[in-house]
Amino acid sequence: MYRVVIILLAICLLITSLSHLFFNYELSNWVEYANLIIVLILVIDLFKDLFKKKKEN
């Protein structure tokens, strides 16, 4: 369940970042940090799943 929430947050922050690129307004620091944290959480979660699948095989 938390993975769905994290993915939705990542999509919202990605849209915010892309609109920053296209419309050239100043992006606040917390948005950049939130992007980094969410990407790290998704990468860690992905590696956990990969290690679980390797252990099962």
Order of alpha helices (4+ residues) and beta strands (2+ residues): alpha-alpha
